[in-house]
Amino acid sequence: MVVRSERPALADDEIDRIFRALADATRRDIVRRTLTEEASVSELAAAYDMSFAAVQKHVAVLEGAGLVTKEPQGRERRVRGNPDTLRQAQQLLDRYEQIWSGRVARLDALLTDE
């Protein structure tokens, strides 16, 4: 099995921002919530035992990573999850899995041949 070394659709710095943002449980939960239904930062803040400013900082990190978008709607800023960025991250992980599976298959073939 030959695994091509393709360049990911995301640049290295984008990948770093995405996975750094997803390393925090609160941010993962915000992404999960906003993928199913958009919410204001105030609505999100009500769900956590932290200040509005802390939740706003989490949202800013997610927005910087492209995992959520904030759009003005009247006096509020509505936060919406971005499935396209998650899809790109999943594709990257799928490529790593293919590499790993290919190595395991080659090792298995070597051990079976002997």
N, C-alpha and C positions, 0 to 999 in steps of 0.2 A: 504494500500500500504506500503510495507516494503522497505526501502531504506538501502542498505548495505553501511557500512562505509569502502570503499576501499581506500587503500593507493594510492595516485596519482603516475603516472609513473615518475613524476618529484620530486626531493627532494625539501624540503622547500626553501633552499637557491637558487636553480635554479628558482623556481617560483618567489621568490622575485626579482631576477635579471631581469627576463622577464618582469614583470609588472612595475618595476621601469624604465626599458628601454622604454617601451611603454607609459609611463606617459608623455613623451615629444612629442609635435606635430611634430617637425622636424624629430625626429627619426622614428615616425610612418610613415611619408611621405617617408623617405629613405627606410623603409621596403617595403612600397607599390610600390615604383619605382623599387626596385631591385627584387621584385617577378615577375614582368612582363618582365624585361630586365636587364641583368647585366650591370654594369657601373663601370668606374674607379672612384676613389675618386675625381679626378680633374673634371670629368664630373658631379658628384654629386654636388661638390662645386660651379660650375657655376650656378646651379639652385637656390642657396640661397644667401641671402644678409648677408653673414658672411664670415669670413676668411677660407682659405683652412684648417688651423690648427683646427678651431672650428668644421668643418665638419668631419675632420679626428678623432677628439675626439668622436663625435656622433657615427661614424662607429665603433670605438673601443668599446664603451659601448654596441652597438648592437651585435658585435662579441662576447663579453664576455658573453652575455646572450644567445648566440646560435641562434640569429634571423637572422644573416647574416654570410656569410663566405667570406674571402678574399683569392684569389688565384693569385699567380704571373703569369703574361702573358707578356713575354718580359720584358720591363722596367716598366710596370704598375702592379698595384694590382687591380684585378677585384673583385667587390663586388657583391655578389649574395644572394638574400633572401633565407631563409631556411624555406620552408613550413612545414617541419616535426615538428619544435619547435612550430610554430603557431598552428598546429593541436593538439599537446599535451596540450597547454594552453587552446584551445577551449574545449577539452575533460574535463579538470578540471572545466571550467565554466559550461559545460553541467551537470556535477555531482552536482554542487551547485544548478543549476536550478531544478534538480530532487528533491533534498532535500527540496527546497523551495516549489515546486509544491506539494510534498507529505504533507507538513505541511498545506498548504492551503486546500488541499482535506480533510484532517482529521478535520480541523476546520469547513469546510463546512458541513461535515457529522455530526459533533456534533451539529451544529446549526439547521440542518434539522431534526434531531431526536427529538429535544425538542419541 
